[in-house]
């Protein structure tokens, strides 16, 4: 969580994707203002069932979390805030928009473009946190 708390709260590519999804699919009420806040809230309850009723398993890795998030905005924001190059971010956003309905399908499409290793490398390099 310490990495995420130091990242910028929003980014233009993520903001654009979220606006496009709202326009296409309709706005759903959410409890968070930014994807950073969403991540921090999600992670604060990660070792318990949390809001989403997850199975409780302590000690899962950041890779595991990235590969199991079901919100394309969360994933894209983390990649953008970590410093993944803009062309890759735009390709991932396009993949989400063409993946069809459903967050699981959209997140899978995004992860085919931006795997955890790309995000982890940027975070490990200290960019920008």
C-alpha positions in Angstrom: 0.0 0.0 0.0 2.9 2.4 0.6 3.7 2.5 -3.1 0.1 3.3 -4.0 -0.4 6.0 -1.5 2.5 8.0 -3.0 1.2 7.8 -6.6 -0.8 10.5 -8.4 -4.5 10.1 -7.6 -5.6 10.1 -11.3 -4.3 10.1 -14.8 -5.7 11.3 -18.2 -5.8 7.9 -19.9 -7.6 6.3 -16.9 -10.0 9.3 -16.7 -10.7 8.9 -20.4 -11.4 5.2 -20.1 -13.7 5.7 -17.2 -15.6 8.4 -19.0 -16.0 6.2 -22.1 -17.3 3.3 -20.0 -19.7 5.6 -18.1 -21.0 7.0 -21.4 -21.4 3.5 -22.9 -22.5 1.5 -20.0 -24.1 4.1 -17.7 -22.8 5.4 -14.4 -22.8 3.2 -11.3 -22.6 4.7 -7.9 -19.2 4.2 -6.3 -17.8 5.0 -2.8 -14.5 6.3 -4.0 -13.4 9.5 -5.8 -10.3 8.3 -7.5 -8.8 4.9 -8.4 -6.0 5.5 -5.9 -8.7 5.8 -3.2 -10.3 2.7 -4.6 -7.0 0.7 -4.4 -6.3 1.9 -0.9 -9.7 1.0 0.4 -9.6 -2.4 -1.4 -6.2 -3.2 0.0 -7.1 -2.1 3.5 -9.6 -4.9 3.6 -7.6 -7.3 1.5 -6.7 -9.9 4.3 -10.4 -10.2 5.2 -13.6 -10.6 3.2 -14.0 -6.9 2.7 -16.9 -5.3 0.8 -16.7 -7.9 -2.0 -16.9 -11.0 0.3 -13.5 -12.4 -0.7 -12.1 -15.6 0.6 -9.7 -14.8 3.4 -6.2 -15.8 2.7 -3.4 -13.9 4.3 -0.1 -13.1 2.6 -1.0 -13.0 -1.1 1.4 -11.2 -3.4 0.9 -7.9 -5.3 1.0 -10.0 -8.5 -2.0 -12.1 -7.2 -3.9 -8.9 -6.3 -3.3 -7.4 -9.8 -4.3 -10.6 -11.5 -7.6 -10.8 -9.5 -8.9 -7.2 -9.4 -12.1 -7.0 -11.4 -12.1 -3.2 -12.1 -10.4 -2.1 -15.4 -10.1 1.4 -14.1 -8.1 0.2 -11.1 -5.7 -1.7 -13.2 -5.2 1.0 -15.8 -4.7 3.7 -13.1 -2.0 1.6 -11.4 -0.2 1.1 -14.7 -0.5 4.8 -15.6 0.5 6.1 -12.2 3.5 3.7 -12.2 4.7 5.2 -15.4 3.8 2.5 -18.0 4.3 4.2 -21.4 1.3 6.1 -22.9 1.1 4.0 -26.1 0.7 0.9 -24.0 -1.9 2.5 -21.8 -3.9 3.6 -24.8 -3.7 0.1 -26.3 -4.9 -1.3 -23.0 -7.8 1.2 -22.8 -8.8 0.3 -26.3 -8.7 -3.4 -25.4 -11.1 -2.8 -22.5 -13.5 -0.9 -24.7 -13.6 -3.6 -27.3 -13.6 -6.6 -24.9 -17.4 -6.5 -24.5 -19.4 -6.2 -21.3 -18.3 -7.4 -17.9 -15.4 -6.4 -15.8 -13.8 -9.9 -15.8 -13.6 -9.8 -19.6 -12.4 -6.2 -19.7 -9.7 -6.8 -17.0 -8.5 -9.9 -18.9 -8.2 -7.8 -22.1 -6.2 -5.1 -20.2 -3.9 -7.7 -18.6 -3.1 -9.1 -22.1 -1.6 -5.7 -22.9 -0.2 -4.7 -19.5 0.9 -7.7 -17.5 1.9 -7.4 -13.9 5.6 -7.6 -14.7 5.4 -4.3 -16.6 3.8 -2.5 -13.7 6.0 -4.1 -11.1 9.2 -3.1 -13.1 8.1 0.6 -13.1 7.2 0.5 -9.4 10.5 -1.2 -8.5 12.4 1.4 -10.5 10.9 4.1 -8.3 8.9 5.7 -11.0 7.3 7.9 -10.0 6.9 7.0 -6.3 
